[in-house]
Amino acid sequence: MKLKKLLRKNMEPRCTYCSHGTPLADGRRIACRRRGVVDGTDHCRAFQYDPLRRVPPKPAALRGHFTDADFSLGDTNEK
C-alpha cells in the first residue's frame, strides 16, 4: 500500500485511528483522553489521525486447487 493512501486528508474519522485514544482489551472500545471510554466507531471534534494505529486489511485467500506442475517453470514432460 502506498504511503499516500495512509496519509490521505479525507479519512473517515473514528476513535480507533485517533491519537488521543488507547484501545481496550475487548478490541471494540477505546479509552479516550478527552471523552473517556467510547466505542471505536465514534468520533469527536478533537479527532487527530494517527496512521500507525491503522490495521491493514487481511490478504485475500487463494482459491482453487493447485498442483506442483502449476508452479514449475520447466517442461512438465521432462524428468
Secondary structure, DSSP 4 states (H G I P E B T S, - for coil): --HHHHT-TTPPP-GGGBTTEEE-TTSSEEEETTTEEEETT---TT--B-GGGPPPPPPPPP-S---GGGG--S-TT--
